[in-house]
Structures are given as C-alpha cells and as structure tokens.
Amino acid sequence: MIEHHLDIQTTEGAMNTFITHPEEGGPHPVVFFYMDAPGKREELHDMARRIATVGYYVVLPNLYYRKTREFVMARDEEGFKRMFAMMEHLTTDLVMRDTQSMIDFVDGRKEARASALGVVGYCMSGPFVFAAASSFPERVKCAASFYGVRLATDHGDSPHHNTHKVKGELYFGCAETDKYAPKEMIDRLEAHLKSIPGLRSRVEWYRGAEHGFAFPQRQGIFHKPSAERHWERLFALFRRNIG
C-alpha cells in the first residue's frame, strides 16, 4: 500500500490530508472519506487503509484545518465542549468548497480514476456526503452515511432539500440506539427519499448497535457484527457504482 500525508490547497488554506491506495493496478476509483466529529486520527487512517486494500484511492481530509491541523479530543466534559465547538464551525457550504478542492486535486493524480467518485461519512459528516451527492451529481456516483446526524431537519441547509438533484445511489446505515440521529428523523428521511422518483436509496437499521458502532476504538460502543456488515454494505455500494 502507498500512503501520503500532504496538503490539498483550498480557497482558504492548506487542508492536511491522508491518502492511501494500492501499489499496483491503477488508476484506482476514488473514495472521499469524511471524518466524524472527533477529527482525523489514526483510527480513521486504519479504516481508510481497509477501503484502499480492496482497490480504491482514498482521500481523508482534516475538515478542521481552518482551526487546527490536528484536533486531539479528550473524552471528558471539556473535551466534548471543544469537539462540539469545532463541529459547529463547519457548514455544508464550507465542506462543499473543500470537496471541490478535493475533486480538483484527484483530477491531477495519475494514480486516481476520478471520473466517478464514491463518498462515505460518519456522524457529523453524514449530511456532508448527502450534500456532496446533490452538489456534484455528475461526479458522485454513490454516497454512504453511517449514523449520520442532521440528515432531515427544518433548517434551510438540511441536505434532504436537494435530494431531487442526486443521480447516484444513496445508503444510510442507522444505529438502533442513537440520540444524535433519532428514529423520528430517520423515518422522515426515509419517507422523503421514497417520494423522489427514480432515486436509488436504502435506509437500513443496525439492530443492537449504538451511535459510533463502526469505530474499533470506541470502547463499549464498537459492535463487531454491525461493523462488519457496514463494510459489506459499503464495498458492495462501491462495486456497483465506481468499480
């Protein structure tokens, strides 16, 4: 496997990014991996590596680069307060501008076959991958959200408002127990998805799982059966849509 830690230039600075892809057989289909609220870290690097091992060029940016190049979260009251402050400074518009910079970057990499993109996001980035599918419908061929938050809200920037623009396939993996993504919101999302003619989408519940179930270092939360099913669903989605 090949790995790089490099900066992607955006309109607002240098976005430090982890990239990994196979040594041979390129150019490889591209996957954008959007981090969760605790930030880009080695746990996510390992997940990016797992995606890359099955044949993808994976781009995992630090979405907090406007504030810091490395966010280290302490799992205490003050740490959560800092995390939510970091999370709240991001907007869909900012992340879509970053996504354009990521597209510009992979378009110039000979190892990447970037004509068709897959995107995946966890927790806070669920709405970002949803928005990417509608903001770049000719490029984003599939998007997967796992325990995504704020997927269907009354706010004007809720990503579900632009579902009619999506041309790719959407997948939403939802934890049975999730105070950040309650059942009422997911039911609203699913009803909306079903109302869009021709949309390819799936909402799936992970029974017995809690918010964060796919993260192997989330002690007391990691749920191996659900985590392995999430990999199965994700790789099948990529195979169907980007090869």
N, C-alpha and C positions, 0 to 999 in steps of 0.2 A: 504494500500500500504506500501511496505517496501522501505526504502531509505538508501543508504550508500554514504558517501564521503570517498574515500580511494585511495591509491596509487597502480597503476599497475607497477611492476618493468619491465623496458625495458633494452636493452643493453646500454642505455645512461643515465639512471637515473630513478627517480620516476615520473610517469605520473599521476598527480592527476585527479581523475575520479569521475563522478556522476553516480550512478547506482540505478535503481528503477525497481521494479517488484511486481506482486500481492502477497498478503499474502498467498493465498491458491491456490491449483490446480496445483502445479508444478510437475516436472520441466517444465519451460516455454521456448518456442522458443526464440532465441536470436536475438536482433537487435543492430547493431552498428550504433550510431548516430554521424556523423562527423560535427563539428561546422563550422560556417561561419567565415569570416574574423574578425568581432568584438570580437570573442572569446567565450569561455564557460561562461555562465552567467545564471541568474535566468530565464530569458525569455526562454532560451533553456531548462532549467530544467523543466519548465512547459510543454513544448512540449514533452519532454521525458516522463513525467508523463502521458500525454494523450495517448501516444503509449502503455505504460505499463498497463493502465487501461483496455485495450482490450485483455490482456493476454500475454504480452511479457516481457522478461528480457532485459532491455535497458541499454546499456553501452555508456556513453557520456564522452569522454576523453578531457582533455586540450591539444590540439596538440602543444601549445606554451610552453610546460613545459621545454624545453631546455633553454628558455629565461626567463620565469617567471611563477609562479604558479597562478597568477591572472592578467589578462590583462583588464584594465579598459580604455575604449576608450572615449575620449572627442570628441563630434561631431563638431569639428572646424578644421581649416586648419592644425594645428599642430597634432591634434588627428588622422586625416586621414593619415598624413605623417607617423606617428608611426605605424598605422594599416597596411599600405602597406609594411613597412619595416618588420614587423612581418610576414606578409603573404609571402613575397618573400624569407624568410629564409627557408621555408618549401619546400621540394622536394617530388616527388612521391616516390622515394626510401626510404626517411626517414619515410614517413607515412605508407608505406607498412611494414617496420620493426616494427613500432608501432602496426600495425594491427596484425602481427604475435604474438606480446606480448599479445594483447587483446585476441587472439584465445587461447593462452596458459593459460591465466587467466580463461576464461569461461569454458575451458575443466576441470578445477578443482573445479567448483562450482556445488554443488548438486542441487541448485535451477534452474540451466540453462540446457536446452537441446540444446547443441551447435553443434550437427552433421550437422544441416542446418542453415545457417545464412542469415539474411536479413540486408542490409546496406542502409542507407539514408544519403545524404549530401546536403548542401545548399551552393550556391555561390562558394567560393573558394574550397569547398570540393566536388563539382560535379565531377571533374576529379579524385579525390581520390576514390570515390565509384566505378566509372567506372574502375579504375585501380585495385581495390580490386577484382572485378568480374573476371578479367583476371588473376590476380596473384594467387588467391585462388579458382580456378574454381570448385574444388570438395567440397568446403565448402560454398561459397557464392552462394545461390540459387536465389537471386534477388537483384537488386540494383536500387535505385531511386535517381535521381538528379533533384533538383529544382533550376531553374535559375543558373545552373552550368556554370562556366567560363572555358575557355581553353579546351573545350571538343574535338575539332578537329582543330589542328594548324599544322604549318610546322615544329615545334620543334620535335626533336628526341624522347622526352619523352611524347609526346601527347598520351593520353590513347587510342585514336581510333586505333593506330597502332597495338594493341594487341587484337582487338575485336574478331579475329578468335579463341582465346583461351577461350572465355566466354562460359559457359554452362548454366548459369542461365538466368533469364528474366531481361531485362533492360527497365527502364522507364525514360523518360526525360520530365519534365514539364517546359515549357519555357514561360517567360513573353513576352507579345506583345511589350512592350517598355523596352529595356534593352541594354544600351550602353556597358555593360560588356560582353554580350553574343549576339552579333548582328545576325540578320537574316541570313546573308551570312554564318556564321559559323554553325548555326543550320541546314541550308539547306545542307551544306557539310557533316555534321554529319549524317543527315538522309539518304542521298544518299549512304554513306559508309555503314551504318547499313543494308540497303536493299541489298547490294552486298554480304553479308555474308550468305552463305547457311545454312538454319536451325535455324538461330538466332531468338529468340523471343524478340522483341523490339517494343517500341512505343515512338514516339515523339508527344507531344501534346502542342498546343499553348493555353495560357490563355489570352483570349481577354480582353482588358481593364485593364490589370494588368501590374505593373511595377516590376523591379528587387527588390526583398525583400518582395513581396506581402503576404507571409505567416506569417511574423513576427508580432504578435499583437501589439508590442510596437513601430513599425516603423511608426511614425506619418506622415500622408499624403501619405503613401505608402501602408499600410495594406489594403488589398482588401478582404473583408469578403467572398463574393461569391467564389472567386478563392481559398482562404484559405480553405474553407470547401470542395471544390472539390478536393483539394490536399490531404486532409485527406481521403476522399473517395477512391481516386486512390491508395494511399499508403496502406491503410488497405486491400483493395482488392488484391493488389500485394502480400502482406504478407500472406494472407489467401491461395492464390493459391499455394504458394511456400514453406512456412515454417509452415503453420498450424495456 
